[in-house]
Amino acid sequence: MSTRTLISPAQLARPRGKALYWVVFAVVVVGFTLAFLGPLYWMVSSGFKDTQEVIQTPPTLVPQTFAPENYSRAWEVMDLSTLLFNTLYYAFGALAFQLVLDVAAAYSLSKLRPIFGKAVLGMMLATLMIPATVLVVPQYLTVLDLPIFERNLLNSPWVIWLPSVTNAFNIFLLKRFFDSIPKELLDAASIDGASPMRILWSIVLPISRPILGVVSIFAVVGVWKDFLWPMLTLPDPAGQTLNVGIYSLSNGVPVNVLIAALTIASVPTLLIFLVFQRNIMSGLTAGGLKG
């Protein structure tokens, strides 16, 4: 069975068609490359400029002055080591809670088949239609006086960890992957006397490493890039995240030093994507087909 394309093989075999194809392909690739890498290049290069050059109009494409000390100055002035540690602490704490609770929820909906499971899943997916900013006020009132426990969670790690646990998108991804696991495999383990918890630990989780990697990356990056919620719930400068801390300390800091700090804050997430991009794509498509 032949694959249908925008350009037929006969047209592509002609010199004019082949030349037009490669011209359009090159223009599209270069355009998308500039659109995505252009802002990154401007941010990194501006961190090496002096104060006058970074604000001049029109901006310079290549730095005329080279001042790498801007990055070391940003690290010291804005105390990026403390902010980086705080962010890592919050991110990996949220990751631990998500891996435990979201996996349990997805496994229950996929394999244990609870009563009204489809209704629960539908209501969870419906929450994805609600803008995150709409939930800020009710969430803030909840953590301000936690029901039942009657505790104020502001300026504590729990104020970041608890709202991030119930991630409907991650639960949906995990459920779709668990649905693709052959039922016969789990039935054989059940016949051998394995409990549902044993099946999850010994069979499902080892098979689910690709999707667990994707969920882990989403959990870490989600906490790392969040700004509004940490700004509202972590007013103490000693416990702020990287983005909020840079914003709070930006007054009186030269623009080039501030851009250098933003560049440093962007490096970890960029490294995560570059290192795990293949795992992200394989994990997202792993549960698409049953087999």
Salt bridges, closest charged atoms under 4 A:
ASP179 OD2 - LYS175 NZ 2.83
ASP187 OD2 - LYS183 NZ 2.95
